[in-house]
Amino acid sequence: MKRARKKGKRIPSLSLSWIASPVTGAALLGTILIVSLAVYSARAYREVSESPEFTVSRIEVDLVEGSGALREPMRQDLHGLLQAVRGESLFDPILITRVGRRLSSLPWVEAVVEVRRSYPDRIRAQLCVRRPVVALERSNGAPLLLDAEGRSLPRAYFTDSEVPRVRGPAGGRHSRREVEEVILVVAELEAAGVFDLCDLEAVDLSNLWGDRRPGESEIVLSLPNGAEIEWGRPEARALDEPTPEMKMDGLKEALRWYPGLSGVRRVRLQYREQTVEPIRVARGDGTADGPSR
């Protein structure tokens, strides 16, 4: 007689066959390896990023070719920036952004081209420094230093000894139109090579647009010896005048005959043929030296 089976719940057996599978076992081993490497990498990164060897100790600046020079007050600003970030980890994710913003806020910086880490302990930056192109005289106070965009530059960082000194239209405050015209005139003279050819004391634009002395030269270049060069009108309005190149040829011719324009009162370049007016020295017999050419 067959024995009756006991009734009850069936207990499932635990199968480890999936571990024994070659594919699944390799995947598990790879996962363990990846996790281990991640943990090790995180620990290594933490140790390196917290190491004193990789903290900021210097900021090095390169200037874009053609930009202004780096002066002592600017170096002091950079030193102050270095003090603000000295000792911070070079691995700080927002360090470069912070330094870039700080550089952009400096009044002498035209543009921040690049800021990057230079391991183990430096930050390198490439900057374009603002450059004055004219010192515009005012009726009250020191001349106004302007860059090529007509923006005023702080005198704490720049000097007017290396840029043309301009006597602008009358009045202590210059309109935007006047400033823009002054910048254009100085750019025209610089492109023509006037500043390389002559040691000028000032560029007189007080008759700009001919408002004060109609019919006379709007641009007058003054030399330290008192000689004056009448350039005429700006090229854009000088339709009946020689080109800047022709005016330069006339000026070179005058300098060939009168080196440094010594003994010359005035050179007029606004006509098809330049004229030179020498300084007339009175003689005892009532005559004067120096006929005009």
MOKAKA-V404779 format. One record per backbone hydrogen bond with DSSP energy under -1.0 kcal/mol. NH is the residue of the N-H (numbers start at 1). CO is the residue of the C=O. Records with the same first field share a line. If there is no record, write none. Layout:
NH: CO ; CO
This chain:
20: 16
25: 21
26: 22
27: 23
28: 24
29: 25
30: 26
31: 27
32: 28
33: 29
34: 30
35: 31
36: 32
37: 33
38: 34
39: 35
40: 36
41: 37
42: 38
43: 39
44: 40
45: 41
46: 42
47: 43
48: 44
49: 45
50: 46
51: 48
54: 51
55: 52
56: 88
57: 121
58: 121
60: 123
62: 125
64: 127
67: 64
68: 129
75: 71
76: 72
77: 73
78: 74
79: 75
80: 76
81: 77
82: 78
83: 79
84: 80
85: 81
86: 82
87: 56
88: 85
90: 54
92: 89
95: 92
98: 94
99: 95
100: 96
101: 97
102: 98
103: 99
104: 100
105: 101
106: 103
109: 106
110: 128
111: 128
113: 126
114: 126
116: 124
118: 122
122: 118
123: 58
124: 116
125: 60
126: 114
127: 62
128: 111
130: 108
133: 146
134: 146
135: 164
136: 144
137: 166
144: 136
146: 134
147: 151
150: 147
153: 145
157: 154
166: 135
167: 203
179: 175
180: 176
181: 177
182: 178
183: 179
184: 180
185: 181
186: 182
187: 183
188: 184
189: 185
190: 186
191: 187
192: 188
194: 189
197: 193
198: 194
200: 198
201: 222
202: 222
203: 165
204: 220
205: 167
208: 205
210: 207
211: 208
216: 213
219: 232
220: 204
221: 229
222: 202
223: 227
226: 223
228: 265
229: 221
230: 267
231: 219
232: 219
237: 234
241: 238
247: 243
248: 244
249: 245
250: 246
251: 247
252: 248
253: 249
254: 250
255: 251
256: 252
257: 253
258: 254
261: 258
262: 259
264: 261
265: 277
266: 277
267: 228
268: 275
269: 230
275: 268
277: 266
279: 263
283: 287
286: 283
289: 281
293: 276
